[in-house]
C-alpha cells in the first residue's frame, strides 16, 4: 500500500516537473513589440564605436567602500574608455532596489544595488545594460520591476528582462547618425533557473528572456532588417570554468543567423574569442566592476571595443574591427576599481590568447589592447 502510494506520488512529482519545464521551454507565442529606438550623436564622422563590458554591480563586499567614496568610485579608472564610445553596454548583475524582501528559498549569493548608483552610471556614460542573468530576481519580481523603473528614470536602456515576456524580448536599437546598432539579451535555460529560481518571463510573468532556438530565431529575424550591426548578449556557461558545449552550439548558431557579435558573460573569468565569417563570438568578457571579492585567479576582464564603418547612403554600415582592452579586475589588487592592465601584468592574458588562437582566431597585442582580425 505504502509502496504504491510512494510510486504514485513520485510519478505525479515527475509529471509536474516535466510539465513546468515544458511549459517554460515551449511557451506559447506572445505579441512582440518593435524595438525601442534611442538616438545618440556620434563622436566622429569616420566610424561608430561600441564598448561591451562584462558583469558589474556595486554590491556585496564593495558596498562599504563605495558608500564611503561615492558610487562613481568603481568606474573612475575606466570612465574615459567607456565615454569615448558612441554606445556603452555591460551586464547589470543585480537588481536596483531598496526592498528587503529577498528570494524566499536558499540561494548561495543574493545581491542588490542601491538606487543611488544610477547617477554614477549616467556620469559614466553607460547607455544600455542586460538584465538577463541569474541575479536579477534576487529581490523577487518587485525588485526586477524596481530596476526597470530606475533605469528608465536614468535614461539607461535595458534588454533581456521585464514585466512580461513581451518586454523581456523587446530589443533596443541605437541610431547613431543613421547607423543602427541593435541589442538583444538572453539567459541560458537551466532547470534550476526555471523550476527553482523561476527566472524566466513566460506570458505575463516577469523575468528574463530565455535562450531557446525558437525565440532566438524569431527575435533575430524581426530585428536583423532594422539594424546594421546586431549584438546579442548571453548569460551562459559555468563559473570559473572553460567554455561549455552549450556555449559553443548556441554561440555558433547565433552567428549563423546573422548576429554580428555575441557577447557572453556569467563565468566571471575571460574565455576565448572565436571569429566566423567576419563575426565575433566573445564567449565571456569576464568581470567589469564586480562587487564580490572574487576568486584569486580572476585577475583580468575585457572591454570589447567595436569599430563600425558608418552607413553611407544605400551602403549599410558594417562591423570593421574589434579590439579588446584588458582591465585588472582582481579586487584584492584594484580595491573594487578596475583599471587598464599595467605592462608587467600583460602575461595574465596569455591563457586567453592561447585558447583563442587554438580556435583559429588571429589576434595579438597592439599598444595597450589586443587587436582581433575579423576579415
C-alpha positions as CSV (number, residue, x, y, z in Angstrom):
1,X,0.0,0.0,0.0
2,X,2.7,2.5,1.0
3,X,4.9,1.4,-1.8
4,X,2.1,2.0,-4.3
5,X,1.3,5.4,-2.8
6,X,5.0,6.4,-2.9
7,X,5.1,5.4,-6.6
8,X,2.0,7.4,-7.4
9,X,3.3,10.5,-5.6
10,X,6.7,10.1,-7.3
11,X,5.1,9.8,-10.7
12,X,2.9,12.9,-10.1
13,X,6.0,14.9,-9.0
14,X,7.9,13.9,-12.1
15,X,4.9,14.7,-14.3
16,X,4.6,18.2,-12.6
17,X,8.2,19.0,-13.0
18,X,8.2,17.8,-16.6
19,X,5.1,20.0,-17.3
20,X,6.7,23.0,-15.7
21,X,9.9,22.6,-17.7
22,X,8.0,22.0,-20.9
23,X,5.7,25.0,-20.3
24,X,8.7,27.3,-20.0
25,X,10.7,25.9,-22.8
26,X,7.8,25.5,-25.2
27,X,5.8,28.6,-24.2
28,X,3.0,29.7,-26.5
29,X,3.6,32.7,-28.8
30,X,3.3,36.1,-27.3
31,X,2.9,39.5,-29.0
32,X,6.3,41.0,-29.8
33,X,7.0,44.7,-29.8
34,X,9.2,46.6,-32.3
35,X,12.5,47.8,-30.9
36,X,12.8,50.8,-28.7
37,X,14.9,53.4,-30.6
38,X,17.5,55.6,-28.8
39,X,19.2,58.4,-30.7
40,X,22.8,59.3,-29.9
41,X,25.0,61.9,-31.6
42,X,28.2,60.0,-32.8
43,X,31.5,61.3,-31.6
44,X,33.2,61.2,-35.1
45,X,32.2,61.0,-38.7
46,X,34.6,58.3,-39.8
47,X,33.4,55.5,-37.6
48,X,31.0,54.4,-34.9
49,X,32.3,52.7,-31.7
50,X,30.6,50.4,-29.2
51,X,32.1,49.3,-25.9
52,X,30.9,45.9,-24.4
53,X,31.7,45.2,-20.8
54,X,31.1,42.1,-18.6
55,X,29.5,41.6,-15.2
56,X,29.1,44.7,-13.0
57,X,27.3,45.7,-9.8
58,X,28.3,47.9,-6.9
59,X,27.2,45.4,-4.3
60,X,28.3,42.8,-1.7
61,X,31.8,43.4,-0.4
62,X,32.3,46.6,-2.4
63,X,29.4,48.5,-0.8
64,X,31.1,49.9,2.3
65,X,34.0,51.4,0.2
66,X,31.6,52.6,-2.5
67,X,29.3,54.3,0.1
68,X,32.4,56.0,1.6
69,X,33.9,57.2,-1.6
70,X,30.8,57.6,-3.8
71,X,29.1,55.5,-6.4
72,X,31.3,56.8,-9.1
73,X,34.4,55.3,-7.5
74,X,34.3,51.9,-9.2
75,X,34.4,53.4,-12.7
76,X,36.8,56.3,-12.3
77,X,39.8,54.5,-13.8
78,X,37.9,53.2,-16.9
79,X,35.5,56.2,-17.4
80,X,37.5,57.6,-20.3
81,X,37.3,54.3,-22.2
82,X,33.6,54.0,-21.7
83,X,32.7,57.6,-22.5
84,X,34.8,57.5,-25.7
85,X,32.3,55.0,-27.2
86,X,29.1,56.1,-29.0
87,X,27.3,53.3,-27.2
88,X,28.4,51.6,-23.9
89,X,27.0,48.3,-22.7
90,X,27.5,46.0,-19.7
91,X,25.7,43.2,-17.8
92,X,24.0,44.5,-14.7
93,X,24.3,41.5,-12.3
94,X,21.9,42.6,-9.6
95,X,18.5,44.4,-9.2
96,X,18.4,48.1,-8.3
97,X,16.0,48.2,-5.4
98,X,15.6,49.3,-1.8
99,X,13.4,46.4,-0.9
100,X,14.3,43.9,1.9
101,X,12.0,41.0,0.7
102,X,14.6,38.7,-1.0
103,X,14.2,35.4,-2.8
104,X,12.4,33.2,-0.2
105,X,14.4,29.9,-0.7
106,X,18.0,29.1,-0.2
107,X,20.4,30.8,-2.6
108,X,24.2,30.9,-2.3
109,X,24.5,34.6,-3.1
110,X,21.9,37.3,-3.1
111,X,22.7,40.8,-4.4
112,X,21.1,44.2,-4.8
113,X,22.2,47.7,-5.7
114,X,21.1,50.9,-4.1
115,X,19.1,53.2,-6.4
116,X,21.7,56.0,-5.8
117,X,24.1,54.1,-8.1
118,X,22.2,55.1,-11.3
119,X,23.5,58.6,-11.1
120,X,27.0,57.2,-11.4
121,X,26.1,55.2,-14.4
122,X,24.7,58.3,-16.1
123,X,28.0,60.1,-15.3
124,X,29.9,57.1,-16.7
125,X,28.1,57.3,-19.9
126,X,26.5,53.8,-19.7
127,X,23.9,53.6,-22.4
128,X,22.4,50.1,-22.2
129,X,22.5,47.1,-19.8
130,X,21.5,43.5,-20.0
131,X,19.2,42.3,-17.2
132,X,19.1,38.7,-18.4
133,X,21.1,37.0,-15.6
134,X,20.7,34.7,-12.6
135,X,20.7,37.5,-10.0
136,X,18.1,39.9,-11.4
137,X,15.4,38.0,-9.4
138,X,17.2,38.1,-6.1
139,X,14.6,40.5,-4.7
140,X,11.7,38.8,-6.5
141,X,9.6,40.3,-9.2
142,X,9.2,43.6,-7.4
143,X,13.0,44.1,-7.4
144,X,13.1,43.4,-11.1
145,X,10.4,46.0,-11.7
146,X,12.1,48.5,-9.5
147,X,15.2,48.0,-11.6
148,X,13.4,48.8,-14.8
149,X,11.9,51.9,-13.4
150,X,15.2,53.1,-12.0
151,X,16.9,52.6,-15.4
152,X,14.1,54.3,-17.2
153,X,14.3,57.3,-14.9
154,X,18.1,57.5,-15.5
155,X,17.7,57.3,-19.3
156,X,19.6,54.0,-19.5
157,X,18.2,51.4,-21.9
158,X,17.8,47.7,-20.9
159,X,17.3,44.4,-22.6
160,X,16.7,40.8,-21.6
161,X,14.2,41.1,-18.7
162,X,11.0,42.9,-18.0
163,X,7.4,42.9,-16.6
164,X,6.4,40.1,-19.0
165,X,7.7,38.0,-21.9
166,X,7.0,40.7,-24.5
167,X,9.0,43.2,-22.5
168,X,11.9,40.8,-21.9
169,X,12.3,40.0,-25.6
170,X,12.0,43.6,-26.8
171,X,15.2,44.8,-28.5
172,X,16.8,48.2,-28.4
173,X,18.3,49.9,-31.4
174,X,20.6,52.9,-31.2
175,X,20.5,55.3,-34.1
176,X,24.0,56.8,-34.5
177,X,23.7,59.4,-37.2
178,X,21.8,56.9,-39.4
179,X,23.9,53.9,-38.4
180,X,21.8,51.5,-36.4
181,X,23.1,49.1,-33.7
182,X,20.7,46.6,-32.2
183,X,20.8,44.7,-28.9
184,X,19.1,41.6,-27.6
185,X,19.8,39.7,-24.4
186,X,19.1,36.2,-23.1
187,X,19.7,33.9,-20.1
188,X,20.7,30.3,-20.8
189,X,18.0,27.9,-20.0
190,X,18.6,25.6,-17.0
191,X,16.2,23.5,-14.9
192,X,17.3,25.3,-11.7
193,X,16.8,28.7,-13.3
194,X,13.3,27.6,-14.4
195,X,11.9,25.4,-11.7
196,X,13.7,26.7,-8.6
197,X,14.5,30.3,-9.2
198,X,11.6,30.9,-11.6
199,X,13.7,33.4,-13.5
200,X,12.1,33.2,-17.0
201,X,9.4,35.5,-18.3
202,X,6.6,33.4,-19.6
203,X,3.5,35.1,-20.9
204,X,2.5,37.8,-18.3
205,X,5.1,36.6,-15.7
206,X,8.0,39.0,-15.1
207,X,11.5,37.6,-15.7
208,X,14.3,37.1,-18.2
209,X,14.2,36.2,-21.9
210,X,15.3,32.6,-22.2
211,X,17.8,31.3,-24.6
212,X,15.9,28.8,-26.8
213,X,16.1,28.3,-30.6
214,X,12.5,29.2,-31.4
215,X,12.6,32.6,-29.7
216,X,16.1,33.4,-30.9
217,X,15.2,32.7,-34.5
218,X,12.1,34.8,-34.3
219,X,13.7,37.7,-32.5
220,X,16.7,37.9,-34.8
221,X,14.5,37.5,-37.9
222,X,12.5,40.5,-36.8
223,X,15.4,42.7,-35.7
224,X,18.0,42.0,-38.4
225,X,16.4,44.2,-41.1
226,X,16.1,47.0,-38.6
227,X,19.8,47.4,-37.8
228,X,23.2,47.4,-39.5
229,X,25.1,45.7,-36.7
230,X,23.4,43.2,-34.3
231,X,24.8,42.4,-30.9
232,X,23.4,39.6,-28.7
233,X,24.3,39.4,-25.1
234,X,24.1,35.9,-23.5
235,X,24.4,34.9,-19.8
236,X,25.7,31.3,-20.0
237,X,28.3,28.8,-19.1
238,X,29.8,27.8,-15.8
239,X,31.5,30.0,-13.2
240,X,35.3,29.9,-13.4
241,X,35.3,27.1,-15.9
242,X,36.1,26.5,-19.6
243,X,33.7,27.1,-22.5
244,X,30.8,24.6,-22.4
245,X,29.3,22.7,-25.3
246,X,26.1,24.7,-24.9
247,X,28.0,27.9,-25.3
248,X,29.7,26.6,-28.5
249,X,26.5,25.3,-30.0
250,X,24.3,28.4,-29.3
251,X,27.1,30.9,-30.0
252,X,27.8,29.5,-33.4
253,X,24.1,29.2,-34.1
254,X,23.6,32.9,-33.3
255,X,26.4,33.8,-35.7
256,X,24.8,31.6,-38.4
257,X,21.6,33.6,-38.1
258,X,23.4,36.8,-38.9
259,X,24.3,38.1,-35.5
260,X,27.5,40.2,-35.8
261,X,28.7,39.9,-32.2
262,X,27.8,37.5,-29.4
263,X,28.9,39.0,-26.0
264,X,29.0,36.4,-23.3
265,X,29.2,36.7,-19.5
266,X,28.5,34.7,-16.3
267,X,31.7,32.7,-15.9
268,X,33.3,35.9,-14.2
269,X,36.5,34.9,-16.0
270,X,37.6,35.7,-19.6
271,X,37.0,33.0,-22.2
272,X,38.4,32.9,-25.7
273,X,37.1,34.8,-28.8
274,X,36.2,33.0,-32.0
275,X,35.7,34.6,-35.4
276,X,33.5,33.2,-38.1
277,X,32.8,34.9,-41.5
278,X,33.8,38.3,-40.0
279,X,31.5,37.9,-37.0
280,X,32.8,37.6,-33.4
281,X,31.9,35.2,-30.6
282,X,33.1,36.5,-27.3
283,X,32.5,33.5,-25.0
284,X,33.0,35.6,-21.8
285,X,34.2,39.1,-21.2
286,X,34.7,38.3,-17.5
287,X,34.1,40.9,-14.9
288,X,33.9,44.6,-15.3
289,X,33.3,46.4,-11.9
290,X,32.1,43.5,-9.9
291,X,31.4,44.0,-6.2
292,X,32.1,40.5,-4.9
293,X,35.6,39.7,-3.5
294,X,36.4,37.3,-6.4
295,X,38.5,34.2,-6.7
296,X,42.2,34.6,-6.8
297,X,42.5,33.6,-10.4
298,X,40.1,36.3,-11.6
299,X,42.7,38.9,-12.4
300,X,41.6,40.2,-15.7
301,X,38.4,41.2,-17.6
302,X,37.9,42.6,-21.1
303,X,36.2,45.7,-22.5
304,X,35.5,44.9,-26.2
305,X,35.6,47.9,-28.5
306,X,33.8,47.5,-31.8
307,X,34.7,49.7,-34.8
308,X,31.8,50.2,-37.2
309,X,32.1,51.7,-40.7
310,X,29.0,54.0,-40.8
311,X,26.2,53.9,-43.2
312,X,26.7,55.9,-46.4
313,X,23.6,56.4,-48.4
314,X,22.3,53.0,-49.6
315,X,25.5,51.3,-48.4
316,X,24.9,49.7,-45.0
317,X,27.2,50.0,-42.0
318,X,29.4,47.1,-41.1
319,X,31.5,45.7,-38.3
320,X,35.0,46.6,-39.4
321,X,37.2,46.0,-36.4
322,X,37.4,44.5,-32.9
323,X,39.9,45.3,-30.2
324,X,39.9,44.0,-26.6
325,X,41.0,46.3,-23.8
326,X,42.2,44.1,-20.9
327,X,41.5,45.5,-17.4
328,X,42.7,44.4,-14.0
329,X,39.7,43.2,-12.0
330,X,41.1,41.3,-9.0
331,X,39.6,43.3,-6.2
332,X,42.3,42.4,-3.7
333,X,44.6,44.3,-6.1
334,X,42.4,47.1,-7.5
335,X,40.2,47.7,-4.5
336,X,37.0,47.5,-6.4
337,X,38.1,49.9,-9.1
338,X,39.1,48.1,-12.3
339,X,41.8,49.7,-14.4
340,X,43.7,49.1,-17.6
341,X,46.5,46.4,-17.3
342,X,50.0,47.7,-16.5
343,X,52.8,46.4,-18.8
344,X,54.0,43.9,-16.3
345,X,50.6,42.4,-16.0
346,X,50.1,41.5,-19.6
347,X,51.1,37.9,-19.0
348,X,47.8,37.4,-17.2
349,X,46.2,37.4,-20.6
350,X,48.4,34.7,-22.1
351,X,46.0,31.8,-21.5
352,X,43.2,33.7,-23.2
353,X,45.4,34.5,-26.2
354,X,46.5,30.8,-26.5
355,X,42.9,29.5,-26.2
356,X,41.7,32.0,-28.8
357,X,44.4,31.0,-31.2
358,X,43.6,27.4,-30.7
359,X,40.2,28.2,-32.1
360,X,41.7,29.7,-35.2
361,X,41.5,33.3,-34.2
362,X,44.2,35.7,-35.4
363,X,44.9,38.2,-32.6
364,X,47.7,40.0,-30.9
365,X,48.8,43.0,-28.9
366,X,48.7,46.4,-30.5
367,X,49.6,49.1,-28.0
368,X,47.6,48.6,-24.8
369,X,44.9,46.5,-26.4
370,X,44.5,43.2,-28.3
371,X,43.5,43.5,-32.0
372,X,41.3,40.7,-33.3
373,X,41.4,40.1,-37.1
374,X,37.9,39.8,-38.4
375,X,38.4,39.7,-42.2
